[in-house]
Amino acid sequence: FEKWTISHVSRHINRAAATIAESVTFGPYLQSYVASGGPRWLHKMLQEDMRNT
């Protein structure tokens, strides 16, 4: 058996994950832009989220 946990993180702390999830449901993307390196705004947002944790 594998052990795993679920942790709740508020949306304002992890904005990047929330934005990616929203873009999957609303964006017209044919492939994952995250897998292809991601857009600049995503890199900036991830850096800001890391500083806020």
C-alpha positions in Angstrom: 0.0 0.0 0.0 1.1 3.5 -0.7 0.8 6.2 1.9 -0.5 9.6 0.8 -2.0 12.7 2.4 -4.2 15.6 1.3 -3.4 19.1 2.6 -5.7 22.1 2.2 -3.9 25.2 1.1 -5.8 28.5 0.7 -6.3 29.8 -2.8 -4.5 33.1 -2.1 -1.4 31.2 -1.0 -1.3 28.9 -4.1 -2.5 31.1 -6.9 -0.6 29.3 -9.6 -2.3 26.0 -9.0 -5.7 27.7 -9.0 -5.0 29.6 -12.2 -3.7 26.5 -14.0 -6.9 24.6 -12.9 -9.1 27.4 -14.2 -7.2 27.7 -17.5 -7.8 23.9 -18.1 -11.5 24.3 -17.8 -11.9 27.7 -19.7 -8.9 27.9 -22.0 -8.8 26.7 -25.6 -5.6 24.7 -25.1 -4.9 21.6 -27.2 -1.8 20.6 -25.1 -0.5 21.5 -21.7 1.4 24.7 -21.7 2.7 23.8 -18.3 4.4 20.6 -19.8 5.9 22.7 -22.6 7.7 25.1 -20.1 4.8 27.4 -19.3 4.2 31.1 -20.0 6.2 33.9 -18.4 3.3 34.9 -16.2 3.3 31.4 -14.7 7.0 31.5 -13.8 6.5 34.9 -12.1 3.4 33.7 -10.2 5.3 30.6 -9.0 8.2 32.6 -7.7 5.7 34.9 -5.8 3.9 31.9 -4.4 7.2 30.4 -3.2 8.1 33.7 -1.4 4.7 33.7 0.3 4.9 30.3 1.8 
